[in-house]
Amino acid sequence: MEAALSAVSEKCGTEFKNFQHCVAANRDNWEEVCRPQKADFAKCTSENMQFMDLVREGCFLEIRQYERCLKENRTEPTLCEEKRKQVLDCGDTVIRNNQEDSENTP
């Protein structure tokens, strides 16, 4: 999941920074003043959420195994570190494959 969030952040970094700068410069009335920047950021993340969907679909088994491990080891979640790593590795692979497919599609 971190890989998907990182990909969205990478794709929407400019929109996020614009929104952040606007909020910082307009602390008293940012909700009004920064609507366009907020809308741009929301639109960008919405358009790029396919990464999250791809990871959820492509890593379903790994995610389920990690969730099961956490439930079984509530008092010692560190025992699930290997499962967590498998989810992150899977997410990276899914995103990388999707990006490669996108680059190779005319």
C-alpha contacts under 8 A as a table, 3 or more apart, distances in Angstrom:
res1	aa1	res2	aa2	distance
1	M	4	A	5.14
1	M	5	L	6.28
1	M	52	M	7.11
1	M	55	V	6.98
1	M	87	V	7.38
1	M	88	L	6.24
1	M	91	G	6.17
2	E	5	L	5.07
2	E	6	S	5.97
2	E	88	L	6.66
2	E	91	G	7.81
3	A	6	S	4.97
3	A	7	A	6.15
3	A	88	L	6.61
3	A	91	G	5.87
3	A	92	D	5.51
3	A	95	I	7.51
4	A	7	A	5.01
4	A	8	V	6.27
4	A	51	F	5.55
4	A	52	M	5.57
4	A	55	V	7.09
4	A	91	G	6.77
4	A	92	D	7.60
4	A	95	I	7.01
5	L	8	V	5.11
5	L	9	S	6.04
5	L	52	M	7.53
6	S	9	S	4.93
6	S	10	E	6.00
7	A	10	E	4.95
7	A	11	K	6.18
7	A	51	F	7.51
7	A	95	I	7.94
8	V	11	K	5.08
8	V	12	C	5.95
8	V	45	T	6.28
8	V	48	N	5.93
8	V	49	M	7.14
8	V	51	F	7.55
9	S	12	C	5.13
9	S	13	G	5.29
9	S	16	F	7.95
10	E	13	G	5.32
11	K	14	T	7.98
11	K	44	C	7.74
11	K	48	N	7.54
12	C	15	E	5.35
12	C	16	F	6.13
12	C	41	F	6.73
12	C	44	C	5.88
12	C	45	T	6.55
13	G	16	F	5.09
13	G	17	K	6.09
14	T	17	K	5.15
14	T	18	N	6.10
15	E	18	N	5.13
15	E	19	F	6.21
15	E	37	Q	6.76
15	E	40	D	6.19
15	E	41	F	4.87
15	E	44	C	7.50
16	F	19	F	5.15
16	F	20	Q	6.12
16	F	41	F	5.76
17	K	20	Q	4.96
17	K	21	H	6.04
18	N	21	H	5.24
18	N	22	C	6.16
18	N	37	Q	6.29
19	F	22	C	5.14
19	F	23	V	6.21
19	F	34	C	6.70
19	F	37	Q	4.90
19	F	38	K	5.78
19	F	41	F	7.19
20	Q	23	V	5.19
20	Q	24	A	6.17
21	H	24	A	5.08
21	H	25	A	6.10
22	C	25	A	5.15
22	C	26	N	6.06
22	C	30	W	6.96
22	C	33	V	7.77
22	C	34	C	5.89
22	C	37	Q	7.56
23	V	26	N	5.14
23	V	27	R	5.72
23	V	30	W	5.11
23	V	31	E	7.89
23	V	34	C	6.60
24	A	27	R	5.67
25	A	30	W	7.93
26	N	29	N	5.62
26	N	30	W	4.81
26	N	33	V	7.21
27	R	30	W	5.46
29	N	32	E	5.70
29	N	33	V	6.24
30	W	33	V	4.97
30	W	34	C	5.27
30	W	35	R	7.88
31	E	34	C	5.75
31	E	35	R	6.33
32	E	35	R	5.86
33	V	36	P	7.79
34	C	37	Q	5.33
34	C	38	K	6.09
35	R	38	K	5.03
35	R	39	A	5.98
36	P	39	A	5.06
36	P	40	D	6.15
37	Q	40	D	5.05
37	Q	41	F	6.21
38	K	41	F	5.18
38	K	42	A	6.10
39	A	42	A	5.04
39	A	43	K	6.01
40	D	43	K	5.16
40	D	44	C	6.17
41	F	44	C	5.15
41	F	45	T	6.21
42	A	45	T	5.28
42	A	46	S	6.00
43	K	46	S	5.07
43	K	47	E	6.13
44	C	47	E	5.18
44	C	48	N	6.26
45	T	48	N	5.04
45	T	49	M	6.00
46	S	49	M	5.32
47	E	50	Q	7.19
48	N	51	F	6.27
49	M	52	M	5.26
49	M	53	D	6.61
50	Q	53	D	4.93
50	Q	54	L	5.94
51	F	54	L	5.00
51	F	55	V	6.15
51	F	95	I	6.58
52	M	55	V	5.18
52	M	56	R	6.15
53	D	56	R	5.10
53	D	57	E	6.12
54	L	57	E	5.17
54	L	58	G	5.75
54	L	94	V	6.89
54	L	95	I	7.54
55	V	58	G	5.06
55	V	59	C	5.51
55	V	60	F	7.71
55	V	90	C	7.67
55	V	91	G	5.30
55	V	94	V	6.14
55	V	95	I	7.26
56	R	59	C	5.48
56	R	60	F	5.53
56	R	63	I	7.70
57	E	60	F	5.37
58	G	90	C	7.67
58	G	91	G	7.71
58	G	94	V	6.44
59	C	62	E	5.31
59	C	63	I	6.05
59	C	87	V	6.66
59	C	90	C	5.95
59	C	91	G	6.65
59	C	94	V	7.90
60	F	63	I	5.21
60	F	64	R	6.13
61	L	64	R	5.17
61	L	65	Q	6.17
62	E	65	Q	5.14
62	E	66	Y	6.18
62	E	83	K	7.07
62	E	86	Q	6.45
62	E	87	V	5.35
62	E	90	C	7.61
63	I	66	Y	5.14
63	I	67	E	6.14
63	I	87	V	5.89
64	R	67	E	5.07
64	R	68	R	6.05
65	Q	68	R	5.07
65	Q	69	C	6.11
65	Q	83	K	6.88
66	Y	69	C	5.03
66	Y	70	L	6.23
66	Y	80	C	6.66
66	Y	83	K	5.06
66	Y	84	R	6.01
66	Y	87	V	7.48
67	E	70	L	5.13
67	E	71	K	6.29
68	R	71	K	5.13
68	R	72	E	6.17
69	C	72	E	5.09
69	C	73	N	5.99
69	C	77	P	7.84
69	C	79	L	7.95
69	C	80	C	5.86
69	C	83	K	7.64
70	L	73	N	5.07
70	L	74	R	5.63
70	L	77	P	5.70
70	L	80	C	6.42
71	K	74	R	5.46
73	N	76	E	5.13
73	N	77	P	5.48
73	N	79	L	7.04
73	N	80	C	7.69
74	R	77	P	5.71
76	E	79	L	5.95
77	P	80	C	5.54
77	P	81	E	7.45
78	T	81	E	5.38
79	L	82	E	7.57
80	C	83	K	5.24
80	C	84	R	6.26
81	E	84	R	5.00
81	E	85	K	6.17
82	E	85	K	5.06
82	E	86	Q	6.28
83	K	86	Q	5.00
83	K	87	V	6.42
84	R	87	V	5.15
84	R	88	L	6.37
85	K	88	L	5.10
85	K	89	D	6.00
86	Q	89	D	5.08
86	Q	90	C	5.97
87	V	90	C	5.10
87	V	91	G	6.11
88	L	91	G	5.02
88	L	92	D	6.18
89	D	92	D	5.11
89	D	93	T	6.24
90	C	93	T	5.06
90	C	94	V	6.14
91	G	94	V	5.12
91	G	95	I	6.13
92	D	95	I	5.27
92	D	96	R	5.97
93	T	96	R	5.09
93	T	97	N	6.00
94	V	97	N	5.22
94	V	98	N	6.12
95	I	98	N	5.02
95	I	99	Q	6.08
96	R	99	Q	5.12
96	R	100	E	6.14
97	N	100	E	5.08
97	N	101	D	6.10
98	N	101	D	5.03
98	N	102	S	6.13
99	Q	102	S	5.01
99	Q	103	E	6.18
100	E	103	E	5.10
100	E	104	N	6.20
101	D	104	N	5.15
101	D	105	T	6.14
102	S	105	T	5.25
103	E	106	P	7.74
